């Protein structure tokens, strides 16, 4: 885990540090764009909110909330921050060759293996349905 230390140029950056995970190319089939060209205009193109401008471009990530890969082990490749969810997500590579984003399990780091299903051991990072807990 790399830690970026800020150069002290203003009081807000004094004693500041941010931990970053491995940066990698985004998976093209797991992200899609947000149409963001309104700039404070209504449907007819008239400016209705003068203070509303374009903003920073954010991409949506397709996240597997349901853990549909049953009884297939997956390995965490990268950990990223998702600005739309305000949370960290993991890119997981499953044994059948599929890659998916999942929510970052607590205490999971790059290289950990995870599995979801009804008859998996009860450990951190594993996903079980409530009926099996």
Backbone bond lengths (Angstrom), bond angles and torsions (degrees), N, CA, C in turn:
res aa  C-N    CA-C-N  psi(-1)  N-CA   C-N-CA  omega(-1)  CA-C   N-CA-C  phi
1 X - - - 1.430 - - 1.521 107.96 -
2 X 1.320 117.49 122.15 1.452 122.36 -178.72 1.520 110.02 -90.39
3 X 1.330 115.73 143.18 1.456 121.07 178.29 1.516 107.77 -117.40
4 X 1.328 116.49 123.44 1.451 121.94 177.85 1.524 108.44 -92.09
5 X 1.323 116.40 121.58 1.455 121.43 176.83 1.521 108.07 -98.27
6 X 1.329 116.45 134.95 1.449 121.27 -179.39 1.519 110.47 -86.72
7 X 1.323 114.91 146.16 1.447 120.85 173.54 1.527 107.85 -78.26
8 X 1.318 117.50 132.57 1.457 121.18 -175.55 1.516 109.77 -75.77
9 X 1.323 115.78 97.70 1.459 120.21 177.29 1.518 111.28 -117.42
10 X 1.315 118.34 -23.02 1.456 123.09 176.46 1.525 108.47 -136.65
11 X 1.323 117.78 162.99 1.467 118.46 179.06 1.525 114.25 -62.44
12 X 1.319 117.72 -26.00 1.459 119.50 -179.15 1.520 112.87 -74.49
13 X 1.323 118.17 -23.07 1.461 120.63 179.77 1.519 112.38 -98.20
14 X 1.336 117.94 3.47 1.450 120.45 179.79 1.524 109.34 -72.89
15 X 1.303 116.51 133.94 1.466 124.46 -179.20 1.525 111.86 56.87
16 X 1.309 117.97 34.82 1.457 121.01 -179.45 1.513 111.64 -103.34
17 X 1.290 116.18 142.19 1.456 122.17 177.47 1.517 108.06 -147.95
18 X 1.336 116.17 142.60 1.455 122.16 178.94 1.513 107.56 -128.77
19 X 1.331 116.67 130.76 1.455 119.33 177.02 1.518 109.21 -89.65
20 X 1.294 115.86 131.45 1.460 122.50 -178.54 1.516 108.61 -122.21
21 X 1.330 115.13 144.95 1.448 120.02 175.58 1.521 108.58 -95.06
22 X 1.300 116.55 -174.45 1.451 121.84 -177.30 1.516 109.44 -66.49
23 X 1.327 116.58 130.13 1.456 120.55 176.53 1.523 108.55 -90.42
24 X 1.306 115.87 137.88 1.454 119.81 178.84 1.516 108.56 -145.35
25 X 1.315 115.81 171.39 1.456 120.15 178.58 1.517 109.60 -69.36
26 X 1.315 115.60 142.08 1.448 119.88 -179.47 1.527 109.56 -74.14
27 X 1.315 116.18 145.31 1.452 121.15 177.54 1.512 108.55 -75.46
28 X 1.324 117.88 122.27 1.461 121.87 -174.20 1.520 112.69 -67.04
29 X 1.336 117.55 -31.14 1.459 118.82 -179.38 1.526 112.36 -84.09
30 X 1.326 118.41 -5.92 1.457 121.56 -179.50 1.526 113.31 -106.46
31 X 1.334 117.17 -1.42 1.462 119.96 178.98 1.517 109.17 -127.18
32 X 1.315 116.26 153.88 1.446 120.97 173.38 1.516 108.00 -148.01
33 X 1.332 116.00 154.90 1.451 121.11 -171.55 1.504 113.41 -84.21
34 X 1.311 113.77 163.44 1.448 121.97 178.64 1.524 106.85 -110.50
35 X 1.329 117.56 126.42 1.453 121.20 -179.55 1.516 108.05 -76.77
36 X 1.321 116.40 109.54 1.456 121.37 -168.52 1.515 109.72 -131.43
37 X 1.305 118.82 59.41 1.459 118.55 -177.88 1.519 111.57 -122.14
38 X 1.333 118.34 21.69 1.458 121.07 179.99 1.513 112.73 -72.20
39 X 1.337 116.87 -43.78 1.460 123.87 178.24 1.526 112.13 53.41
40 X 1.333 117.30 40.65 1.444 121.33 176.16 1.512 114.63 80.93
41 X 1.335 117.35 21.38 1.462 120.77 -178.82 1.528 110.25 -108.74
42 X 1.314 116.03 153.22 1.454 119.89 176.88 1.526 109.77 -90.10
43 X 1.331 117.91 -166.82 1.460 121.64 -173.97 1.528 112.58 -67.25
44 X 1.321 117.79 -25.47 1.472 119.88 179.53 1.513 112.90 -90.52
45 X 1.332 117.70 -2.91 1.456 121.21 176.31 1.512 114.25 94.24
46 X 1.320 118.48 5.96 1.458 121.71 -179.02 1.528 108.50 -87.23
47 X 1.341 116.50 135.30 1.452 120.98 179.55 1.519 109.13 -69.85
48 X 1.337 116.56 121.27 1.461 121.21 -179.81 1.522 111.84 -111.25
49 X 1.303 118.16 -22.45 1.457 122.00 178.42 1.519 107.15 -128.74
50 X 1.309 116.38 106.42 1.459 120.21 -173.79 1.522 112.18 -68.65
51 X 1.318 116.61 -29.19 1.456 118.55 -176.50 1.521 112.34 -85.61
52 X 1.322 118.99 -4.84 1.458 120.96 -178.09 1.517 108.78 -89.71
53 X 1.306 116.30 117.57 1.454 121.94 177.20 1.521 109.42 -118.69
54 X 1.304 117.34 -166.01 1.452 122.14 -172.08 1.515 114.90 -66.31
55 X 1.316 118.05 -46.70 1.452 121.00 -176.70 1.523 111.61 82.76
56 X 1.300 115.03 177.61 1.457 120.33 -178.67 1.520 109.75 -80.03
57 X 1.320 116.82 142.13 1.462 121.03 -178.90 1.528 109.46 -74.12
58 X 1.326 115.90 124.30 1.453 121.61 179.29 1.513 108.91 -121.48
59 X 1.312 116.29 142.32 1.454 121.77 179.43 1.524 109.28 -109.65
60 X 1.316 115.98 139.51 1.460 121.25 176.22 1.521 109.57 -82.37
61 X 1.310 116.20 142.49 1.458 121.87 175.77 1.523 108.76 -110.93
62 X 1.323 116.34 136.93 1.463 120.70 176.08 1.525 107.83 -80.66
63 X 1.316 116.23 114.67 1.459 121.32 -174.06 1.521 109.23 -112.10
64 X 1.319 115.32 134.96 1.459 122.36 -179.88 1.525 108.37 -86.17
65 X 1.343 116.62 91.50 1.456 120.86 178.92 1.521 111.84 -78.18
66 X 1.325 117.46 -22.49 1.463 121.36 -172.86 1.521 113.59 -91.44
67 X 1.325 118.62 -12.28 1.470 123.08 -177.34 1.527 109.81 53.17
68 X 1.310 116.59 60.79 1.457 122.03 -175.66 1.524 113.80 -73.13
69 X 1.316 118.07 -16.21 1.459 120.28 177.68 1.527 108.36 -77.92
70 X 1.323 117.30 99.36 1.465 121.58 -175.54 1.528 111.09 -90.21
71 X 1.313 115.49 130.47 1.467 124.33 175.65 1.524 113.22 55.82
72 X 1.329 116.86 31.22 1.458 121.77 175.00 1.523 107.07 -119.70
73 X 1.311 115.79 125.52 1.458 120.32 -177.75 1.524 110.12 -74.68
74 X 1.316 114.79 142.19 1.457 121.09 177.58 1.517 110.09 -130.09
75 X 1.329 115.84 152.05 1.458 122.07 -179.14 1.518 108.91 -116.84
76 X 1.317 117.51 135.25 1.462 121.91 -178.91 1.519 108.73 -77.58
77 X 1.348 115.54 121.84 1.457 120.37 -179.81 1.520 111.86 -92.55
78 X 1.322 117.61 -51.67 1.458 120.93 -178.80 1.521 109.59 -138.21
79 X 1.307 114.99 158.67 1.457 122.76 174.34 1.519 107.05 -123.62
80 X 1.344 116.46 125.42 1.457 121.69 -175.75 1.515 109.62 -130.81
81 X 1.318 114.58 165.12 1.454 121.19 175.41 1.515 108.49 -98.63
82 X 1.322 116.98 131.42 1.459 121.78 177.90 1.524 108.58 -102.69
83 X 1.348 118.88 112.56 1.464 119.85 -176.85 1.527 113.44 -70.53
84 X 1.310 118.55 -22.24 1.456 120.41 -179.92 1.529 111.96 -77.29
85 X 1.324 117.55 -34.61 1.459 121.66 179.48 1.517 112.59 -92.56
86 X 1.332 117.00 -15.69 1.457 122.13 -174.42 1.528 109.63 59.79
87 X 1.336 116.08 42.99 1.459 121.50 -178.46 1.527 108.69 -152.45
88 X 1.331 115.62 168.51 1.461 121.02 176.82 1.529 109.31 -91.23
89 X 1.324 115.07 145.74 1.460 121.89 177.74 1.523 108.53 -128.82
90 X 1.330 116.19 159.16 1.463 122.78 -179.23 1.522 109.36 -120.17
91 X 1.306 116.26 138.97 1.455 121.05 169.41 1.516 106.79 -90.09
92 X 1.334 116.60 117.78 1.458 122.26 -174.77 1.516 109.93 -112.64
93 X 1.315 116.48 131.00 1.465 122.86 177.17 1.521 107.78 -104.01
94 X 1.345 115.63 114.36 1.468 121.07 -177.60 1.522 110.89 -87.20
95 X 1.311 115.71 165.64 1.460 121.97 -176.10 1.511 113.91 -65.84
96 X 1.338 117.76 -25.66 1.463 119.70 179.33 1.522 112.49 -86.02
97 X 1.334 118.11 7.22 1.457 121.66 175.50 1.515 114.76 95.93
98 X 1.311 118.33 -0.78 1.454 121.26 -178.06 1.522 110.02 -90.22
99 X 1.334 115.43 145.15 1.453 121.62 177.47 1.514 108.59 -118.08
100 X 1.342 115.98 134.79 1.458 121.50 -179.04 1.516 109.63 -142.58
101 X 1.333 114.43 154.21 1.454 120.73 170.55 1.525 108.72 -90.25
102 X 1.326 116.51 136.72 1.455 122.21 172.82 1.523 107.12 -130.77
103 X 1.331 116.43 164.21 1.451 119.59 173.69 1.521 109.65 -67.53
104 X 1.316 116.32 143.98 1.451 120.85 -174.94 1.525 110.61 -70.93
105 X 1.336 118.06 116.53 1.464 119.82 176.23 1.532 110.18 -70.44
106 X 1.307 115.93 146.56 1.451 119.77 -179.17 1.524 110.27 -64.83
107 X 1.294 117.06 140.23 1.459 127.53 -179.79 1.515 113.92 67.95
108 X 1.312 119.42 9.71 1.468 120.83 178.40 1.521 109.01 -87.33
109 X 1.324 116.49 137.67 1.455 121.51 176.78 1.522 108.41 -124.05
110 X 1.309 115.45 175.94 1.462 120.71 -177.62 1.522 109.34 -65.55
111 X 1.324 115.79 131.20 1.454 121.85 179.56 1.514 114.09 103.41
112 X 1.325 118.64 -13.03 1.458 120.84 177.98 1.518 110.43 -69.17
113 X 1.330 116.47 150.00 1.456 121.08 175.65 1.525 108.62 -103.89
114 X 1.333 115.12 140.65 1.454 121.49 179.08 1.518 108.08 -129.39
115 X 1.325 116.01 158.39 1.460 121.39 178.08 1.521 107.25 -149.96
116 X 1.331 115.67 149.01 1.458 120.44 177.02 1.519 108.61 -129.23
117 X 1.308 116.34 144.11 1.455 121.51 -179.78 1.515 110.47 163.55
118 X 1.335 115.97 -175.82 1.461 120.10 -177.17 1.522 112.40 -89.59
119 X 1.324 118.36 -26.31 1.460 121.16 -175.30 1.523 111.70 -117.89
120 X 1.322 117.01 38.96 1.459 120.77 177.56 1.525 108.23 -97.50
121 X 1.326 118.36 155.61 1.469 119.67 179.93 1.527 111.58 -65.08
122 X 1.313 115.25 146.76 1.459 120.60 -179.77 1.522 107.91 -82.20
123 X 1.323 115.73 99.50 1.455 122.99 178.83 1.521 108.17 -139.02
124 X 1.312 114.63 168.93 1.459 119.09 171.64 1.520 107.96 -63.00
125 X 1.316 116.92 147.33 1.466 126.45 176.49 1.518 113.11 80.52
126 X 1.334 120.95 -13.33 1.457 121.80 177.38 1.512 109.80 -89.35
127 X 1.338 116.55 147.94 1.454 121.69 -177.84 1.532 108.91 -113.36
128 X 1.329 115.27 123.07 1.450 121.90 178.08 1.522 108.56 -123.81
129 X 1.343 117.78 150.05 1.467 118.54 172.65 1.534 109.64 -71.73
130 X 1.304 116.34 160.66 1.468 119.83 -176.50 1.529 111.89 -65.27
131 X 1.329 117.94 -26.24 1.464 120.14 179.09 1.521 112.03 -69.40
132 X 1.351 117.88 -20.95 1.466 120.74 -176.66 1.521 112.67 -99.38
133 X 1.303 117.63 -2.96 1.474 120.00 -177.14 1.510 109.82 -83.88
